[in-house]
Amino acid sequence: MRMMRSDDRGALGVLIAILLGFGVLLGMGAIVIDVGFLYQERAELQNGADAGALAVARGCATGATTCLVNKANYFANHNANDGVSTVDKVCGFDGTGVLSSCSTPSGKMTDCPAKPSSGTKYVDVHTSTQTAGGGTLLPPAFARTLAGNGSYDGSRVRACARATWGAPKTATTIALTISWCEWSQATSGGTTFGPVPPATPPLSAHRVLKLHTTSGTGCPGGPSGADGPGEFGWVDEVDNDCSVLINNNTYSSDTGASAGKDCKTALAASWSSHTPVWLPVYTKVTGTGTGGTYTLSGFAGFVITGYWIPGASQKDWLTNKDECKGTEKCVAGYFVQGLLPNTGTIGGPDLGVRIVQLTG
């Protein structure tokens, strides 16, 4: 048995010598190791392009002053193992002229897709190899040692990512809704908003939203009176967490003046943290009671400064007053523009809320 093992080792040594002599193992090493390096580089560049595109898009979605192309450099570098990569180009359309127009795609696998339809707001981020020493080629490990390949200095790897942004037509929001006429009056038709926290808004931005009223508001283009009979603005919850996914043009009411335990918790959390809630805004309400149905207009951001509903209330931290009197049910605060923290589908009316998506 020992003799057989010795013979096996000798045979294996001869085989390795033959394979080395013909460059087979070197070729296999070049394929396995060098190609692995290329795939790793490609993955890092793609991650950097994805992160950079999302970062730039989030900035552009909130306004021209925050539409900063150099955000792409930061995220591209921080997604590279060696801490550096090249951002060759940041381009797109943001509606304000900050982003330069993109050229026609090359059609290569590593390029971004064709330009989206006219008017779509988007950003493309193109990345490519950069080494810690400043080079732009990923150096080979074994490929240069192959016969006839001594001049091979490496490859430049490239990647591209696209992010788009816009107003959502579907989204997950708090289970509380308001009418378009209330939103329109409070924001002067979508032209006036308060600053995003932690900035303190002027008192002129402050509004008191009555969850139910029987008197007409006189709002043109919206439902007079804001609420249907028996409705107080609460929306049917799916999972009893005071959130609702609105993925079509209508959603159902939840009757009663009071809010459920989860909605009271959500109101208190928003009031204490000064963070916005995202409200579905409707243009029409039909039916009564449990048969009430709202027709969606869009989504709005609202910072709650105080509220007064059966079983729960908080004094307004902005005005230091109890803004709701008698039997009224109210939520006070101010409207803001902002980005939804969850995903949705782009394509709704712009009421100040936007979402960002990675699309290419």
N, C-alpha and C positions, 0 to 999 in steps of 0.2 A: 504493500500500500504506500509506503514512504517513497519507493522508486517511482510509482505512478505519479505521485504529487510532484516530484522533482522533474519528471518529464513534462508535466503540464506547465510548470513555471517556465521551463526552457522554451516550450513551444510558444507560450504567450509572449516571451521576450523577443523571439524571432518575428512574430506577427507584428508587434509594436514597431520593431525596427523597420520592417517592410513598409508599414503604413506611414511612418515618419519619412522614410525615404521618398515615398511618392507624394508627400504633402497632404495626405488624406486627413490626418488628425489636425494639422494646422488649418486646413480648410474647414473642418467641422468646428474648430475653435473659433474661427473667424465668423462663421454663420451664427453659432450659438451666442457667443459673447458680444461681438460687434453689433449684430442685429438686435440683441437684447438691449444694448446701450441705446440704439436708435429708438426702439419702442419706449424705453424709459424717458428719453429726452422728449419724444413726441407727447407722452402723457403729461409731463411736467409743463410743457409749453401750452398744451390744450387746457389744462387746469388754470394756468395763469391767464390765458385769453378769456376763458369763461368767467373767472373772478373779476378780471379787469372790465369786461363788457358789462357785467351786472353792476359793478361799482359806478362806472360812468353813467349808465342808464338811470340808476337811482338818483344820482345827482341832477341829471338833466330833467328828470321827471318832476322835480320840485322847483325848477326855475333856472334862468340863464346864469345867475350868479353862482349857482352850485354845479353847473355843468362843466366839470373840470376834467380835461383829457388826461392830465398827469396822474390821475388816480389809477389809470391802467398800468403805469410803470410800477407803482408800489405793489399791486397785487400780482403782477407778472413775476416780479423779482422774488416775492415771498412764496411763490409756488415752485420755485426752482431749488433743487437740493444745494446748489452752489451759491444761491442767493442772487444770481444775476440772469437776465435774459434780455433779448432785444425786443422792444415794441416798435415795429416798423411803421405802423400807421394806425391812427384812430380816426375814423370817419363815420359819416352817417347823416341823419337829418333830425334836428331837434326843434325846428320851428322858429328858432331865434337867430340862426346863423352862426352859432358857436362851433358846431361841427362842420368840417369841410366835407364836400360831396365825395362819395366813394366812386372809384373807377369801375369799369366793367370787370366782373370776375373772370379769372383766367380759365375756369372750368376744371382746375386741378382738384384732387381730393382734399388737399389741405387748405383750399381757399373757401371763403364764405359763399353762400348761395347767391343767386341773382337778386338784384335789388327788389325790395318789397313794393307793393302798390303805392302809387303817389299819395303823399300825405301821411304815410305811416312813419311814426317816430321811432328811430332805431339807431344803434351804434354798432359798428364792426371794429374789432380789435385784432390786429395781425401781430403775431409774435414769431420770433425765430431764435436760433441758437446764439448764445453768447457764453463764452467761458470766463472763469474767474480771472484769467490772464488778459482778457479783452478780445480774444479771437472769436471768429464767427463760424468756425467749423468744429464739429464734434470729432475729436481725434480718434483714430482706430486703435484697437488693442492688438489684433492679430492680422488684420487684412493686409497691412502693408508688407508683411513677411511672405505673402504668397508670390509665386513666380510671376514676373511681369507686372507687379503691382507696387513697386518700390516708390513710385511718385505719388501714391494716394495719400492725401493729407486729411481726409475725413469728409463729412457731409454736413451741409447746413439744413437743419430740420425746421419746418415751418408749421404754424397752426393759425386758425382763425375762429373767432366766435362772434355771434350776433345776439344782442339783447334788444327787445322792443318794449315800449311802454305806452300806456294809454288808460282811458277810463274803463272800468270793468262793466260788463253786462251780467256777470255772475260773480258772486262772492259770498263768503261766510261773515255774518255780522251779528251784532247784538239783536235780541228779539224785541226790538222797539222800533216803531216806524213813525215818520212824520210826513206831512203833505208837502208837495212841491211848492205850494203857495207860501207856507211857513218858511221854507228854505229860501225862496226867492225874495221875500220881504226882508229877511234877516241879512241877506248877503247882497242886497241891491242887484238882484238878477245874476249873482255869481261874480260880482266885481269887487266885493269887499269881504275880507276874511281877517280873523285875528291871527296873531303870530303863534307858531307852534311852541308849546311848552319846552323849556322852562321860562321862556320870555313871558312877561306879564302883559296882557292885552289892555288896550284902552277901554274905558267904561262904555264907549260908543259901540263896541263890538258885542256887548252883553245882551243876551236875549232870554226871555222867559217863554218856554214852549208849553202851552196848555195841552194836556193829554186828551182832554175832551171839552168841547164847547158846543153850545146849541145856538150860538149867535153867529151870523155870517161875518166872515172876515173881509169880504169885498176884494179878495185877491183875483186879479184877472188871470185867466189861463190855468187856474187850479180849482179844486173843489171848495166851494164856499162852505165854511163851517168846519173844514178840515177832517172831521170824523163822521162816520156813519152812526146810525142809531145803535146804542149799546156797545160801541167800540171806544177803546181808550188808548189805542196805539200799540198794544202788546201783540206779538206775533206768535203763532204756534211754534213751539220748540220741538226739535226732533229728538234730542238726547237729554232733555231736561238740564241743560247747562247754560241757558239763556243765550244760546247762539242758534242761528238758522242759516242754512245754505239755500240761497236763492239762485236757482239755475234755470229759471224760466221767467216769463214776464209777469207772473202773478204769485201771490202768497196769501196764506189764510190768517185770519185774525184769531186772537185768544181773548175771550171776553172777560169783562170785569175790570174794576178800577184798580184793584190791587195787583201787585206783581208777585210772581212765585219766589221761593226762597233763593233760587239761583240768580234770578234777575236782581233781587235786592243786594245780593253779594256782589254782582257785577257793577251795579251802580255805586256801591260803597267803595269798591276798588278803584274805579275810575275817578271818583270824587277825591279820594285821599292821595292818589298818585299823580293827579293832574295829567293823565294820559288820555288821548282821544278815544272815543268809541266810534264805531262805523255804523251809520244808520242807513237802512233802506228808505228811499224817498218815493212816495207814490203820487200818481197823477189822478187816480180815481179809486173810489171805494164803492163796492156794490154789495147788496145783501145786508142782513142784520144779524147781530148776535154771533152764534157759532157759524153761521152761513156767510159771514162777511169775508169778502175777497178784495185784496188790494192789487192794483196794477202798478208795476214798478216803473219809475222814471229813471232813477240812478242811485248813486251812493254818496253820502256826505260824511265828513268828519266833524265831530262835535266834542268839545271839552266840557265836561259836567262840572259846574261850580256849586250847584245845590239842587236838591230835589225834595218834593213833598208828595208822597203817595201814601195810601192807607198802610199803616204798620211800619213805615220807614220814612225818615226825613233827615236832611242835613242842611244847616244854615249855609247860605251862599258865601264861599270863602273869598270871592272877589268883591262883592258889595257889602258883606257882613250884615245881610238882611235876610229875613224870611220873606221871600218874594211872592209866595203863593198864599192867598187869604181864603178863609172860610172853607168851603167844600171843594175848592179848586184842586186839581191834581196837575202838578207842574214839574218840569225839569228845566233848570236854568243853566246857562253856559254861553259858549260862543263857537261859531263855526270856523274850522281851519281847513287848509289844504294839506294833503299828506299822502303817504304811501300805505296801502293796505299791507299788513304784515303777513297775510296768507295769500295763497294763490287764487286765481280766478280766471276769467276769460275776458280778453280785451274786446271792446267794441260798443260800450254803452255811452250815454251822454256824459259830458264832463261836468260834474258838480263839485269839482275840487279834489276828488279822490282818484288815485291812479294805482295801477299795478305794473310790475316789471316781470318780464318773462325771458328766459333764454330760449331762442328760437332757431339757432343755427351755429 
